[in-house]
Amino acid sequence: MVKHINAIMDRVFIRLEKKKEHTEGGIILTDNHEDEKTIGVVESIGPDVRSVKVGDKVLFHIFDELPSYDPEVVIVRERSLLGVFVDE
């Protein structure tokens, strides 16, 4: 079983954000269609990546993702990142 893998070159490993099953008020959310998951947290970056760091919450282009060793983790090139969420 893989415990950790380091990204290489300009690759970014992103753990997909879990889908909410309940609202903050406790209402159960139903899912009639599968939403594309394009938000996640950076788990590993290659040495050529300059725009994000491990732990950043990012938005990425869904069509550029590659599957990885874990179904909850995708791999994208840095240029596929669309933005970094900022807490204010």
Biopython code that builds the backbone (N, CA, C, O; Angstrom):
import numpy as np
from Bio.PDB.StructureBuilder import StructureBuilder

atoms = [
    (1, "MET", "N", (0.838, -1.177, 0.000)),
    (1, "MET", "CA", (0.000, 0.000, 0.000)),
    (1, "MET", "C", (0.889, 1.250, 0.000)),
    (1, "MET", "O", (1.876, 1.316, 0.733)),
    (2, "VAL", "N", (0.538, 2.217, -0.811)),
    (2, "VAL", "CA", (1.298, 3.456, -0.916)),
    (2, "VAL", "C", (0.933, 4.375, 0.246)),
    (2, "VAL", "O", (-0.245, 4.653, 0.468)),
    (3, "LYS", "N", (1.931, 4.847, 0.985)),
    (3, "LYS", "CA", (1.675, 5.778, 2.083)),
    (3, "LYS", "C", (1.861, 7.210, 1.625)),
    (3, "LYS", "O", (1.120, 8.099, 2.046)),
    (4, "HIS", "N", (2.839, 7.443, 0.769)),
    (4, "HIS", "CA", (3.078, 8.786, 0.243)),
    (4, "HIS", "C", (3.873, 8.658, -1.052)),
    (4, "HIS", "O", (4.716, 7.774, -1.204)),
    (5, "ILE", "N", (3.584, 9.553, -1.966)),
    (5, "ILE", "CA", (4.319, 9.591, -3.221)),
    (5, "ILE", "C", (4.647, 11.048, -3.523)),
    (5, "ILE", "O", (3.792, 11.919, -3.361)),
    (6, "ASN", "N", (5.852, 11.320, -3.952)),
    (6, "ASN", "CA", (6.256, 12.682, -4.281)),
    (6, "ASN", "C", (6.000, 12.952, -5.756)),
    (6, "ASN", "O", (6.346, 12.140, -6.613)),
    (7, "ALA", "N", (5.395, 14.091, -6.045)),
    (7, "ALA", "CA", (5.169, 14.503, -7.431)),
    (7, "ALA", "C", (6.509, 14.893, -8.052)),
    (7, "ALA", "O", (7.449, 15.260, -7.347)),
    (8, "ILE", "N", (6.581, 14.809, -9.376)),
    (8, "ILE", "CA", (7.795, 15.210, -10.079)),
    (8, "ILE", "C", (7.453, 16.293, -11.105)),
    (8, "ILE", "O", (6.285, 16.506, -11.431)),
    (9, "MET", "N", (8.480, 16.968, -11.603)),
    (9, "MET", "CA", (8.382, 18.017, -12.619)),
    (9, "MET", "C", (7.326, 19.059, -12.235)),
    (9, "MET", "O", (7.397, 19.638, -11.150)),
    (10, "ASP", "N", (6.359, 19.299, -13.108)),
    (10, "ASP", "CA", (5.339, 20.331, -12.851)),
    (10, "ASP", "C", (4.007, 19.720, -12.425)),
    (10, "ASP", "O", (2.955, 20.331, -12.609)),
    (11, "ARG", "N", (4.051, 18.520, -11.857)),
    (11, "ARG", "CA", (2.823, 17.823, -11.464)),
    (11, "ARG", "C", (2.366, 18.259, -10.069)),
    (11, "ARG", "O", (3.173, 18.602, -9.205)),
    (12, "VAL", "N", (1.043, 18.232, -9.884)),
    (12, "VAL", "CA", (0.423, 18.550, -8.605)),
    (12, "VAL", "C", (-0.555, 17.428, -8.270)),
    (12, "VAL", "O", (-1.441, 17.115, -9.065)),
    (13, "PHE", "N", (-0.396, 16.827, -7.098)),
    (13, "PHE", "CA", (-1.317, 15.801, -6.628)),
    (13, "PHE", "C", (-2.352, 16.491, -5.759)),
    (13, "PHE", "O", (-2.006, 17.215, -4.825)),
    (14, "ILE", "N", (-3.635, 16.264, -6.070)),
    (14, "ILE", "CA", (-4.728, 16.942, -5.379)),
    (14, "ILE", "C", (-5.691, 15.919, -4.794)),
    (14, "ILE", "O", (-6.200, 15.051, -5.504)),
    (15, "ARG", "N", (-5.936, 16.029, -3.486)),
    (15, "ARG", "CA", (-6.955, 15.191, -2.836)),
    (15, "ARG", "C", (-8.289, 15.884, -3.032)),
    (15, "ARG", "O", (-8.470, 17.028, -2.617)),
    (16, "LEU", "N", (-9.226, 15.184, -3.667)),
    (16, "LEU", "CA", (-10.531, 15.758, -3.974)),
    (16, "LEU", "C", (-11.314, 16.084, -2.717)),
    (16, "LEU", "O", (-11.271, 15.354, -1.727)),
    (17, "GLU", "N", (-12.030, 17.198, -2.780)),
    (17, "GLU", "CA", (-12.870, 17.609, -1.657)),
    (17, "GLU", "C", (-14.059, 16.659, -1.559)),
    (17, "GLU", "O", (-14.685, 16.322, -2.565)),
    (18, "LYS", "N", (-14.357, 16.240, -0.355)),
    (18, "LYS", "CA", (-15.498, 15.339, -0.147)),
    (18, "LYS", "C", (-16.799, 16.088, -0.372)),
    (18, "LYS", "O", (-16.937, 17.255, -0.005)),
    (19, "LYS", "N", (-17.741, 15.401, -0.977)),
    (19, "LYS", "CA", (-19.052, 15.981, -1.253)),
    (19, "LYS", "C", (-19.852, 16.076, 0.042)),
    (19, "LYS", "O", (-19.865, 15.140, 0.841)),
    (20, "LYS", "N", (-20.518, 17.211, 0.246)),
    (20, "LYS", "CA", (-21.324, 17.405, 1.449)),
    (20, "LYS", "C", (-22.579, 16.548, 1.365)),
    (20, "LYS", "O", (-23.249, 16.496, 0.334)),
    (21, "GLU", "N", (-22.882, 15.876, 2.472)),
    (21, "GLU", "CA", (-24.086, 15.053, 2.547)),
    (21, "GLU", "C", (-25.193, 15.743, 3.325)),
    (21, "GLU", "O", (-26.365, 15.387, 3.197)),
    (22, "HIS", "N", (-24.818, 16.742, 4.142)),
    (22, "HIS", "CA", (-25.782, 17.486, 4.967)),
    (22, "HIS", "C", (-25.431, 18.972, 4.921)),
    (22, "HIS", "O", (-24.269, 19.345, 4.766)),
    (23, "THR", "N", (-26.444, 19.801, 5.057)),
    (23, "THR", "CA", (-26.189, 21.230, 5.205)),
    (23, "THR", "C", (-25.784, 21.484, 6.651)),
    (23, "THR", "O", (-25.866, 20.586, 7.488)),
    (24, "GLU", "N", (-25.346, 22.709, 6.946)),
    (24, "GLU", "CA", (-24.986, 23.046, 8.327)),
    (24, "GLU", "C", (-26.174, 22.907, 9.260)),
    (24, "GLU", "O", (-26.003, 22.638, 10.449)),
    (25, "GLY", "N", (-27.379, 23.086, 8.731)),
    (25, "GLY", "CA", (-28.590, 22.950, 9.529)),
    (25, "GLY", "C", (-29.075, 21.515, 9.675)),
    (25, "GLY", "O", (-30.057, 21.268, 10.376)),
    (26, "GLY", "N", (-28.403, 20.560, 9.022)),
    (26, "GLY", "CA", (-28.753, 19.156, 9.164)),
    (26, "GLY", "C", (-29.623, 18.595, 8.055)),
    (26, "GLY", "O", (-30.012, 17.429, 8.116)),
    (27, "ILE", "N", (-29.937, 19.389, 7.046)),
    (27, "ILE", "CA", (-30.765, 18.906, 5.939)),
    (27, "ILE", "C", (-29.927, 17.967, 5.069)),
    (27, "ILE", "O", (-28.797, 18.286, 4.701)),
    (28, "ILE", "N", (-30.497, 16.814, 4.750)),
    (28, "ILE", "CA", (-29.805, 15.837, 3.917)),
    (28, "ILE", "C", (-29.860, 16.299, 2.464)),
    (28, "ILE", "O", (-30.926, 16.619, 1.938)),
    (29, "LEU", "N", (-28.699, 16.326, 1.832)),
    (29, "LEU", "CA", (-28.618, 16.720, 0.424)),
    (29, "LEU", "C", (-28.690, 15.480, -0.449)),
    (29, "LEU", "O", (-27.939, 14.527, -0.242)),
    (30, "THR", "N", (-29.590, 15.486, -1.423)),
    (30, "THR", "CA", (-29.671, 14.370, -2.364)),
    (30, "THR", "C", (-28.874, 14.734, -3.600)),
    (30, "THR", "O", (-28.638, 15.908, -3.885)),
    (31, "ASP", "N", (-28.470, 13.723, -4.318)),
    (31, "ASP", "CA", (-27.643, 13.953, -5.492)),
    (31, "ASP", "C", (-28.269, 13.242, -6.679)),
    (31, "ASP", "O", (-28.137, 12.026, -6.824)),
    (32, "ASN", "N", (-28.952, 14.002, -7.527)),
    (32, "ASN", "CA", (-29.595, 13.416, -8.694)),
    (32, "ASN", "C", (-28.642, 13.257, -9.866)),
    (32, "ASN", "O", (-28.928, 12.518, -10.808)),
    (33, "HIS", "N", (-27.515, 13.944, -9.811)),
    (33, "HIS", "CA", (-26.506, 13.802, -10.854)),
    (33, "HIS", "C", (-25.128, 13.916, -10.208)),
    (33, "HIS", "O", (-24.974, 14.511, -9.141)),
    (34, "GLU", "N", (-24.162, 13.353, -10.854)),
    (34, "GLU", "CA", (-22.799, 13.376, -10.333)),
    (34, "GLU", "C", (-22.120, 14.672, -10.735)),
    (34, "GLU", "O", (-21.874, 14.901, -11.920)),
    (35, "ASP", "N", (-21.815, 15.524, -9.763)),
    (35, "ASP", "CA", (-21.096, 16.764, -10.038)),
    (35, "ASP", "C", (-19.637, 16.447, -10.332)),
    (35, "ASP", "O", (-19.051, 15.540, -9.741)),
    (36, "GLU", "N", (-19.065, 17.205, -11.251)),
    (36, "GLU", "CA", (-17.653, 17.074, -11.517)),
    (36, "GLU", "C", (-16.895, 17.666, -10.341)),
    (36, "GLU", "O", (-17.196, 18.777, -9.904)),
    (37, "LYS", "N", (-15.929, 16.945, -9.832)),
    (37, "LYS", "CA", (-15.149, 17.417, -8.699)),
    (37, "LYS", "C", (-13.934, 18.184, -9.225)),
    (37, "LYS", "O", (-13.048, 17.609, -9.858)),
    (38, "THR", "N", (-13.909, 19.470, -8.956)),
    (38, "THR", "CA", (-12.802, 20.279, -9.441)),
    (38, "THR", "C", (-12.150, 21.089, -8.324)),
    (38, "THR", "O", (-11.407, 22.034, -8.590)),
    (39, "ILE", "N", (-12.425, 20.724, -7.094)),
    (39, "ILE", "CA", (-11.836, 21.403, -5.944)),
    (39, "ILE", "C", (-11.160, 20.359, -5.069)),
    (39, "ILE", "O", (-11.697, 19.274, -4.846)),
    (40, "GLY", "N", (-9.985, 20.698, -4.581)),
    (40, "GLY", "CA", (-9.285, 19.789, -3.696)),
    (40, "GLY", "C", (-8.141, 20.472, -2.994)),
    (40, "GLY", "O", (-7.909, 21.669, -3.162)),
    (41, "VAL", "N", (-7.427, 19.691, -2.202)),
    (41, "VAL", "CA", (-6.298, 20.196, -1.432)),
    (41, "VAL", "C", (-5.016, 19.581, -1.980)),
    (41, "VAL", "O", (-4.938, 18.373, -2.203)),
    (42, "VAL", "N", (-4.019, 20.422, -2.190)),
    (42, "VAL", "CA", (-2.736, 19.976, -2.734)),
    (42, "VAL", "C", (-2.053, 19.058, -1.730)),
    (42, "VAL", "O", (-1.854, 19.418, -0.570)),
    (43, "GLU", "N", (-1.695, 17.858, -2.199)),
    (43, "GLU", "CA", (-1.055, 16.863, -1.349)),
    (43, "GLU", "C", (0.441, 16.761, -1.607)),
    (43, "GLU", "O", (1.215, 16.475, -0.694)),
    (44, "SER", "N", (0.845, 16.994, -2.842)),
    (44, "SER", "CA", (2.256, 16.900, -3.201)),
    (44, "SER", "C", (2.487, 17.739, -4.449)),
    (44, "SER", "O", (1.624, 17.808, -5.324)),
    (45, "ILE", "N", (3.657, 18.382, -4.533)),
    (45, "ILE", "CA", (3.994, 19.173, -5.719)),
    (45, "ILE", "C", (5.376, 18.788, -6.215)),
    (45, "ILE", "O", (6.247, 18.400, -5.437)),
    (46, "GLY", "N", (5.562, 18.903, -7.525)),
    (46, "GLY", "CA", (6.861, 18.655, -8.109)),
    (46, "GLY", "C", (7.787, 19.846, -7.905)),
    (46, "GLY", "O", (7.331, 20.928, -7.536)),
    (47, "PRO", "N", (9.081, 19.658, -8.140)),
    (47, "PRO", "CA", (10.059, 20.723, -7.911)),
    (47, "PRO", "C", (9.904, 21.928, -8.840)),
    (47, "PRO", "O", (10.409, 23.006, -8.525)),
    (48, "ASP", "N", (9.226, 21.775, -9.962)),
    (48, "ASP", "CA", (9.047, 22.889, -10.904)),
    (48, "ASP", "C", (7.800, 23.724, -10.615)),
    (48, "ASP", "O", (7.574, 24.735, -11.279)),
    (49, "VAL", "N", (6.996, 23.324, -9.645)),
    (49, "VAL", "CA", (5.753, 24.040, -9.319)),
    (49, "VAL", "C", (6.078, 25.256, -8.457)),
    (49, "VAL", "O", (6.762, 25.145, -7.440)),
    (50, "ARG", "N", (5.577, 26.417, -8.877)),
    (50, "ARG", "CA", (5.881, 27.665, -8.172)),
    (50, "ARG", "C", (4.643, 28.372, -7.608)),
    (50, "ARG", "O", (4.775, 29.212, -6.718)),
    (51, "SER", "N", (3.447, 28.052, -8.105)),
    (51, "SER", "CA", (2.266, 28.852, -7.763)),
    (51, "SER", "C", (1.461, 28.346, -6.575)),
    (51, "SER", "O", (0.608, 29.072, -6.065)),
    (52, "VAL", "N", (1.709, 27.121, -6.120)),
    (52, "VAL", "CA", (0.963, 26.576, -4.981)),
    (52, "VAL", "C", (1.911, 25.825, -4.055)),
    (52, "VAL", "O", (3.044, 25.498, -4.410)),
    (53, "LYS", "N", (1.399, 25.564, -2.846)),
    (53, "LYS", "CA", (2.174, 24.769, -1.892)),
    (53, "LYS", "C", (1.271, 23.674, -1.322)),
    (53, "LYS", "O", (0.050, 23.731, -1.463)),
    (54, "VAL", "N", (1.869, 22.703, -0.694)),
    (54, "VAL", "CA", (1.114, 21.623, -0.072)),
    (54, "VAL", "C", (0.168, 22.227, 0.963)),
    (54, "VAL", "O", (0.568, 23.071, 1.766)),
    (55, "GLY", "N", (-1.083, 21.789, 0.937)),
    (55, "GLY", "CA", (-2.096, 22.280, 1.864)),
    (55, "GLY", "C", (-3.012, 23.329, 1.268)),
    (55, "GLY", "O", (-4.067, 23.612, 1.836)),
    (56, "ASP", "N", (-2.633, 23.925, 0.118)),
    (56, "ASP", "CA", (-3.491, 24.914, -0.534)),
    (56, "ASP", "C", (-4.753, 24.256, -1.069)),
    (56, "ASP", "O", (-4.706, 23.143, -1.591)),
    (57, "LYS", "N", (-5.880, 24.946, -0.939)),
    (57, "LYS", "CA", (-7.140, 24.494, -1.530)),
    (57, "LYS", "C", (-7.225, 25.129, -2.915)),
    (57, "LYS", "O", (-7.154, 26.351, -3.044)),
    (58, "VAL", "N", (-7.378, 24.296, -3.958)),
    (58, "VAL", "CA", (-7.296, 24.791, -5.329)),
    (58, "VAL", "C", (-8.501, 24.399, -6.169)),
    (58, "VAL", "O", (-9.215, 23.442, -5.873)),
    (59, "LEU", "N", (-8.697, 25.175, -7.228)),
    (59, "LEU", "CA", (-9.678, 24.897, -8.265)),
    (59, "LEU", "C", (-8.876, 24.490, -9.486)),
    (59, "LEU", "O", (-7.899, 25.154, -9.833)),
    (60, "PHE", "N", (-9.275, 23.403, -10.147)),
    (60, "PHE", "CA", (-8.505, 22.946, -11.304)),
    (60, "PHE", "C", (-9.424, 22.548, -12.444)),
    (60, "PHE", "O", (-10.626, 22.359, -12.261)),
    (61, "HIS", "N", (-8.840, 22.426, -13.614)),
    (61, "HIS", "CA", (-9.570, 22.088, -14.834)),
    (61, "HIS", "C", (-9.817, 20.587, -14.862)),
    (61, "HIS", "O", (-8.870, 19.802, -14.872)),
    (62, "ILE", "N", (-11.084, 20.185, -14.876)),
    (62, "ILE", "CA", (-11.472, 18.778, -14.752)),
    (62, "ILE", "C", (-10.953, 17.899, -15.895)),
    (62, "ILE", "O", (-10.653, 16.725, -15.678)),
    (63, "PHE", "N", (-10.846, 18.445, -17.092)),
    (63, "PHE", "CA", (-10.474, 17.615, -18.240)),
    (63, "PHE", "C", (-8.985, 17.318, -18.309)),
    (63, "PHE", "O", (-8.557, 16.513, -19.136)),
    (64, "ASP", "N", (-8.193, 17.947, -17.461)),
    (64, "ASP", "CA", (-6.744, 17.718, -17.459)),
    (64, "ASP", "C", (-6.286, 16.761, -16.373)),
    (64, "ASP", "O", (-5.089, 16.503, -16.246)),
    (65, "GLU", "N", (-7.209, 16.234, -15.594)),
    (65, "GLU", "CA", (-6.804, 15.376, -14.475)),
    (65, "GLU", "C", (-6.475, 13.966, -14.938)),
    (65, "GLU", "O", (-7.025, 13.465, -15.918)),
    (66, "LEU", "N", (-5.565, 13.346, -14.206)),
    (66, "LEU", "CA", (-5.203, 11.948, -14.419)),
    (66, "LEU", "C", (-5.492, 11.192, -13.130)),
    (66, "LEU", "O", (-5.332, 11.751, -12.045)),
    (67, "PRO", "N", (-5.912, 9.937, -13.223)),
    (67, "PRO", "CA", (-6.125, 9.151, -12.002)),
    (67, "PRO", "C", (-4.780, 8.848, -11.345)),
    (67, "PRO", "O", (-3.728, 8.993, -11.967)),
    (68, "SER", "N", (-4.825, 8.427, -10.083)),
    (68, "SER", "CA", (-3.587, 8.112, -9.380)),
    (68, "SER", "C", (-3.737, 6.814, -8.602)),
    (68, "SER", "O", (-4.646, 6.024, -8.857)),
    (69, "TYR", "N", (-2.853, 6.610, -7.671)),
    (69, "TYR", "CA", (-2.836, 5.423, -6.822)),
    (69, "TYR", "C", (-4.046, 5.344, -5.895)),
    (69, "TYR", "O", (-4.342, 4.282, -5.346)),
    (70, "ASP", "N", (-4.742, 6.464, -5.721)),
    (70, "ASP", "CA", (-5.866, 6.568, -4.797)),
    (70, "ASP", "C", (-7.039, 7.201, -5.552)),
    (70, "ASP", "O", (-6.842, 8.228, -6.201)),
    (71, "PRO", "N", (-8.246, 6.636, -5.499)),
    (71, "PRO", "CA", (-9.379, 7.202, -6.238)),
    (71, "PRO", "C", (-9.774, 8.608, -5.781)),
    (71, "PRO", "O", (-10.480, 9.313, -6.502)),
    (72, "GLU", "N", (-9.330, 9.019, -4.597)),
    (72, "GLU", "CA", (-9.641, 10.355, -4.091)),
    (72, "GLU", "C", (-8.560, 11.377, -4.436)),
    (72, "GLU", "O", (-8.672, 12.546, -4.067)),
    (73, "VAL", "N", (-7.513, 10.941, -5.144)),
    (73, "VAL", "CA", (-6.406, 11.831, -5.512)),
    (73, "VAL", "C", (-6.277, 11.865, -7.024)),
    (73, "VAL", "O", (-6.292, 10.823, -7.679)),
    (74, "VAL", "N", (-6.150, 13.073, -7.580)),
    (74, "VAL", "CA", (-5.920, 13.225, -9.016)),
    (74, "VAL", "C", (-4.585, 13.953, -9.220)),
    (74, "VAL", "O", (-4.058, 14.597, -8.313)),
    (75, "ILE", "N", (-4.068, 13.828, -10.426)),
    (75, "ILE", "CA", (-2.806, 14.469, -10.776)),
    (75, "ILE", "C", (-3.076, 15.431, -11.921)),
    (75, "ILE", "O", (-3.709, 15.064, -12.910)),
    (76, "VAL", "N", (-2.595, 16.662, -11.788)),
    (76, "VAL", "CA", (-2.706, 17.646, -12.862)),
    (76, "VAL", "C", (-1.361, 18.344, -13.023)),
    (76, "VAL", "O", (-0.522, 18.317, -12.122)),
    (77, "ARG", "N", (-1.169, 18.965, -14.176)),
    (77, "ARG", "CA", (0.000, 19.828, -14.373)),
    (77, "ARG", "C", (-0.314, 21.180, -13.749)),
    (77, "ARG", "O", (-1.481, 21.555, -13.632)),
    (78, "GLU", "N", (0.700, 21.898, -13.354)),
    (78, "GLU", "CA", (0.492, 23.201, -12.722)),
    (78, "GLU", "C", (-0.342, 24.123, -13.601)),
    (78, "GLU", "O", (-1.152, 24.889, -13.079)),
    (79, "ARG", "N", (-0.171, 24.072, -14.907)),
    (79, "ARG", "CA", (-0.916, 24.966, -15.805)),
    (79, "ARG", "C", (-2.422, 24.678, -15.824)),
    (79, "ARG", "O", (-3.198, 25.493, -16.321)),
    (80, "SER", "N", (-2.839, 23.528, -15.288)),
    (80, "SER", "CA", (-4.265, 23.194, -15.217)),
    (80, "SER", "C", (-4.950, 23.781, -13.987)),
    (80, "SER", "O", (-6.172, 23.707, -13.859)),
    (81, "LEU", "N", (-4.169, 24.361, -13.089)),
    (81, "LEU", "CA", (-4.747, 24.996, -11.905)),
    (81, "LEU", "C", (-5.373, 26.307, -12.325)),
    (81, "LEU", "O", (-4.776, 27.080, -13.074)),
    (82, "LEU", "N", (-6.585, 26.559, -11.838)),
    (82, "LEU", "CA", (-7.318, 27.770, -12.203)),
    (82, "LEU", "C", (-7.284, 28.825, -11.102)),
    (82, "LEU", "O", (-7.464, 30.012, -11.373)),
    (83, "GLY", "N", (-7.055, 28.395, -9.863)),
    (83, "GLY", "CA", (-7.008, 29.359, -8.775)),
    (83, "GLY", "C", (-6.750, 28.688, -7.438)),
    (83, "GLY", "O", (-6.863, 27.471, -7.287)),
    (84, "VAL", "N", (-6.394, 29.538, -6.464)),
    (84, "VAL", "CA", (-6.147, 29.093, -5.094)),
    (84, "VAL", "C", (-7.136, 29.823, -4.203)),
    (84, "VAL", "O", (-7.251, 31.046, -4.275)),
    (85, "PHE", "N", (-7.854, 29.082, -3.359)),
    (85, "PHE", "CA", (-8.817, 29.704, -2.440)),
    (85, "PHE", "C", (-8.052, 30.411, -1.326)),
    (85, "PHE", "O", (-7.040, 29.919, -0.827)),
    (86, "VAL", "N", (-8.572, 31.592, -0.951)),
    (86, "VAL", "CA", (-7.949, 32.393, 0.092)),
    (86, "VAL", "C", (-8.966, 32.606, 1.202)),
    (86, "VAL", "O", (-10.080, 33.066, 0.946)),
    (87, "ASP", "N", (-8.591, 32.275, 2.437)),
    (87, "ASP", "CA", (-9.465, 32.522, 3.584)),
    (87, "ASP", "C", (-9.332, 33.972, 3.992)),
    (87, "ASP", "O", (-8.224, 34.488, 4.140)),
    (88, "GLU", "N", (-10.460, 34.624, 4.171)),
    (88, "GLU", "CA", (-10.413, 36.028, 4.597)),
    (88, "GLU", "C", (-11.125, 36.212, 5.902)),
    (88, "GLU", "O", (-11.190, 37.328, 6.418)),
]
sb = StructureBuilder()
sb.init_structure("model")
sb.init_model(0)
sb.init_chain("A")
sb.init_seg("    ")
for serial, (resi, resn, name, xyz) in enumerate(atoms, 1):
    if name == "N":
        sb.init_residue(resn, " ", resi, " ")
    sb.init_atom(name, np.array(xyz, "f"), 0.0, 1.0, " ", f" {name:<3s}", serial, name[0])
structure = sb.get_structure()
